[in-house]
Amino acid sequence: MFRRFIDDDNSPVVLRNVDRLAWGRLVSNACYRFAPPFVAVIARGLDVTVGQLGIALMIGEFAGLLSPVIGRRIDRSNRLAGMTFGMSALFVGVVGAAVSPNIIVFTVAMFVLSASKVVFDTALIVWVNDHVPYERRGQVVGVIETSWALGLFIGVSAMGLVTALTNWRIGFGLGALMMAVTGTLILRRLPHHEAHAPASEHVSARIPRNGWLVVAAFFMLLGAAQTIGIVFGPWFEDNFGFSSGAIVAVVVSMGFVELVGSIGSSRVVDRWGKENAVRRGTILMFATCVVMAFGRDTSFIAVPMVVVFFLGFEFGIVCLLPVAANIIPGASGVGLGTAVGAGTFGRAVMSSIATNLYDTVGPVGPALLGAVMASRPVCW
């Protein structure tokens, strides 16, 4: 499925394994992205408010602060071992969320899920860096990152349909089952001997000054995405009377446009230049946030703007990933880990701020906050 979108002259080990790696990312992304669209449903199930559940998700996202430490460890370790540990812990976190009897256990499960996803993602991207030259990395990373959109389009949609038919706990259970299957395929098929850290001279792991701009861009982009992603569910329920099934339809639309953004970025990022491509994505994010703020009470304005917002986000973040992985040549895990940590910190902070803004002033607050967050990388 994914193999046909990358050039045939990539290394054989990449060509053989890109499908199973992308499927693993798809499922992990689905598990990670499931909660925000259904935050109102989960909050009712745990007998808490949307704001309280937002705090739980915020605490879970703080696991991203471990990213720099995880990145250093993966730079020195077998990549497959890192992926295996990450996928195993992801399974535990998703099962924990499914069976959580209260908000405290759910919060712990979200923390485990977030931390383990950092391990898996970092190990996977570093594995790609080991096997694909920088000048061609945008295409391979872009194709694998279609799994972010497909995680929403296929994974979250499937989990959401199960939720609409049964309940959100069964939705998480489906995610755990899919994680077990894809994790087993990666563990059994990916060659262990080609996943060791390459022998090299000592490389300074200090991030250069311009590298911090990339780290800041991750914070702003992922924070902006969380600001909109965590409130559109309750917003559409409260203002437009959307059911869980209608939310699933929006999620499917978002997944489709994100897929378009991922595929589009993989085709143009190396030609346009990675930084210029990021700017174009963030301009679209900013514009849609402004429009949705003014059209917040009109469904035929608000719903399309939320969907198109995620088109800009997906395009921008996929173009930014290979830049982050090359912040420190020879120490990809440290640079990528720091950037991902900043991004998950942005998601953590905005999980609480956005939900409480929504409870206080309605959707206009998160929409304007998203515009501010998206505007900063435009100046990068």
TORTOR-803896 format. One line per field, with one value per residue (C-alpha): residue number from 1; x negated, y, z negated. Coordinates in steps of 0.2 Angstrom, whole numbers, m for minus. Last residue first. Example, Ala and Ser with C-alpha at 12.3 -4.5 7.8 and 13.67 -1.06 7.14 Angstrom:
BEGIN
num [2	1]
px [m68	m62]
py [m5	m22]
pz [m36	m39]
END
This chain:
BEGIN
num [380	379	378	377	376	375	374	373	372	371	370	369	368	367	366	365	364	363	362	361	360	359	358	357	356	355	354	353	352	351	350	349	348	347	346	345	344	343	342	341	340	339	338	337	336	335	334	333	332	331	330	329	328	327	326	325	324	323	322	321	320	319	318	317	316	315	314	313	312	311	310	309	308	307	306	305	304	303	302	301	300	299	298	297	296	295	294	293	292	291	290	289	288	287	286	285	284	283	282	281	280	279	278	277	276	275	274	273	272	271	270	269	268	267	266	265	264	263	262	261	260	259	258	257	256	255	254	253	252	251	250	249	248	247	246	245	244	243	242	241	240	239	238	237	236	235	234	233	232	231	230	229	228	227	226	225	224	223	222	221	220	219	218	217	216	215	214	213	212	211	210	209	208	207	206	205	204	203	202	201	200	199	198	197	196	195	194	193	192	191	190	189	188	187	186	185	184	183	182	181	180	179	178	177	176	175	174	173	172	171	170	169	168	167	166	165	164	163	162	161	160	159	158	157	156	155	154	153	152	151	150	149	148	147	146	145	144	143	142	141	140	139	138	137	136	135	134	133	132	131	130	129	128	127	126	125	124	123	122	121	120	119	118	117	116	115	114	113	112	111	110	109	108	107	106	105	104	103	102	101	100	99	98	97	96	95	94	93	92	91	90	89	88	87	86	85	84	83	82	81	80	79	78	77	76	75	74	73	72	71	70	69	68	67	66	65	64	63	62	61	60	59	58	57	56	55	54	53	52	51	50	49	48	47	46	45	44	43	42	41	40	39	38	37	36	35	34	33	32	31	30	29	28	27	26	25	24	23	22	21	20	19	18	17	16	15	14	13	12	11	10	9	8	7	6	5	4	3	2	1]
px [m50	m37	m24	m29	m21	m4	2	2	11	24	26	29	42	52	50	58	72	78	86	81	78	81	72	57	56	55	42	31	31	27	17	3	2	2	m12	m22	m19	m26	m41	m45	m43	m56	m68	m66	m69	m85	m91	m86	m94	m112	m123	m117	m109	m94	m92	m77	m68	m70	m64	m48	m44	m36	m25	m20	m15	m5	4	8	14	26	31	37	47	58	61	65	77	87	87	94	108	112	114	112	92	92	81	69	70	64	49	44	45	33	20	20	18	3	m4	m4	m12	m26	m30	m33	m45	m55	m56	m61	m49	m56	m60	m43	m33	m27	m28	m19	m5	m3	m2	10	21	21	25	40	47	44	53	68	68	67	82	92	87	93	110	111	107	122	121	133	126	120	117	112	102	92	91	82	73	64	49	44	45	32	23	19	13	2	m5	m10	m16	m27	m34	m38	m48	m59	m62	m67	m78	m88	m93	m103	m112	m106	m120	m122	m140	m144	m157	m163	m152	m146	m128	m114	m108	m92	m100	m103	m86	m78	m59	m48	m43	m43	m34	m21	m18	m16	m3	7	6	9	25	32	28	37	52	52	51	68	75	72	80	97	107	113	107	91	88	91	78	65	67	66	51	42	47	47	39	25	25	20	6	2	m1	m17	m25	m23	m30	m45	m50	m48	m56	m71	m78	m90	m93	m99	m88	m93	m99	m87	m72	m78	m79	m60	m55	m64	m57	m39	m40	m48	m36	m21	m27	m26	m9	m1	m9	m3	15	16	11	25	38	33	36	52	61	64	51	54	52	39	28	30	23	9	4	4	m6	m19	m21	m22	m36	m46	m46	m50	m65	m71	m69	m80	m94	m102	m114	m103	m88	m94	m97	m80	m72	m80	m75	m57	m54	m44	m32	m25	m17	m4	4	6	14	26	31	33	45	55	58	63	75	83	82	94	81	93	99	81	78	92	87	69	74	64	50	49	45	29	16	25	27	9	3	13	6	m12	m11	m4	m18	m31	m22	m22	m39	m48	m53	m57	m67	m77	m80	m88	m78	m80	m62	m56	m42	m23	m22	m28	m13	0]
py [157	171	159	148	161	163	145	149	165	158	143	155	164	148	141	157	159	141	146	159	150	131	133	143	129	116	126	130	112	103	118	115	96	99	112	100	86	98	103	84	81	94	88	70	74	83	70	55	62	63	61	78	88	97	84	75	91	96	79	82	99	95	82	96	109	98	90	107	114	100	100	118	113	101	115	127	115	113	131	139	127	125	143	148	149	159	173	162	149	162	167	149	145	159	154	135	140	151	137	125	138	141	123	121	136	127	110	117	118	102	92	96	93	75	70	86	82	64	70	85	74	61	76	80	62	61	77	71	54	64	75	59	52	68	65	47	53	65	83	96	111	122	110	94	104	113	97	88	103	106	95	96	115	118	102	108	125	116	104	119	131	118	110	128	131	116	121	138	130	122	140	141	124	109	102	83	84	69	55	45	33	15	14	11	m7	m10	m19	m35	m35	m37	m31	m46	m53	m38	m27	m40	m43	m24	m23	m36	m30	m12	m18	m27	m12	0	m11	m10	9	8	m5	8	22	13	2	7	25	19	6	19	30	16	13	32	34	20	24	42	47	35	38	56	51	36	48	51	35	43	60	52	43	58	70	59	61	75	68	51	36	21	27	42	29	20	37	40	23	24	42	36	21	29	45	33	25	41	46	30	29	46	43	27	37	50	36	28	45	49	33	15	14	m2	5	18	4	m6	8	11	m7	m8	7	0	m15	m4	7	m7	m15	1	4	m14	m12	4	m5	8	23	36	28	33	51	52	45	58	72	65	64	80	71	63	80	74	63	77	88	74	73	92	91	78	90	104	92	89	72	57	45	40	58	64	50	56	74	70	60	70	72	53	44	53	42	26	30	36	20	11	21	21	2	2	13	2	m13	m5	3	m14	m21	m5	2	m14	m14	4	17	15	10	28	29	29	11	5	13	0]
pz [m55	m53	m48	m63	m74	m66	m70	m89	m87	m76	m87	m102	m91	m88	m106	m113	m99	m104	m120	m133	m149	m145	m129	m137	m150	m136	m126	m141	m148	m132	m126	m139	m135	m116	m117	m129	m115	m102	m113	m117	m98	m95	m109	m103	m85	m89	m102	m91	m75	m83	m68	m60	m75	m69	m55	m63	m65	m47	m42	m53	m47	m30	m39	m52	m38	m27	m42	m49	m33	m30	m48	m46	m31	m42	m55	m42	m34	m51	m56	m40	m36	m54	m58	m76	m75	m59	m66	m75	m61	m49	m59	m63	m44	m40	m53	m48	m29	m33	m44	m29	m17	m30	m32	m13	m14	m27	m18	m1	13	22	7	0	16	17	m1	m6	6	m1	m18	m15	m5	m19	m31	m20	m21	m40	m43	m33	m42	m59	m53	m49	m66	m75	m66	m73	m90	m88	m82	m90	m81	m95	m109	m100	m87	m101	m112	m97	m90	m107	m108	m90	m89	m103	m100	m82	m88	m102	m89	m77	m91	m100	m84	m78	m94	m92	m74	m80	m93	m79	m73	m89	m87	m98	m108	m105	m100	m90	m96	m81	m73	m73	m67	m80	m77	m67	m52	m63	m70	m53	m53	m51	m67	m78	m65	m62	m81	m84	m70	m78	m96	m91	m82	m97	m108	m96	m97	m115	m115	m105	m117	m131	m121	m121	m110	m92	m93	m101	m88	m75	m84	m85	m66	m62	m74	m64	m46	m43	m60	m59	m40	m43	m55	m44	m29	m39	m32	m15	m20	m29	m13	m2	m14	m17	1	m2	m20	m14	m19	m29	m46	m45	m43	m59	m68	m62	m69	m86	m88	m85	m96	m111	m109	m108	m124	m133	m127	m130	m148	m152	m145	m156	m171	m167	m165	m181	m190	m180	m186	m183	m169	m159	m141	m146	m154	m138	m128	m140	m140	m121	m120	m132	m120	m105	m113	m119	m102	m93	m105	m102	m84	m84	m93	m105	m106	m97	m105	m123	m118	m110	m125	m136	m124	m123	m142	m141	m130	m145	m149	m136	m149	m161	m148	m144	m162	m163	m147	m156	m170	m157	m149	m165	m175	m176	m169	m155	m153	m151	m138	m127	m129	m124	m109	m96	m109	m115	m98	m93	m102	m98	m80	m79	m86	m73	m58	m65	m65	m47	m42	m48	m40	m23	m24	m27	m11	m2	m17	m18	1	0	10	29	31	27	14	16	21	4	m5	0]
END
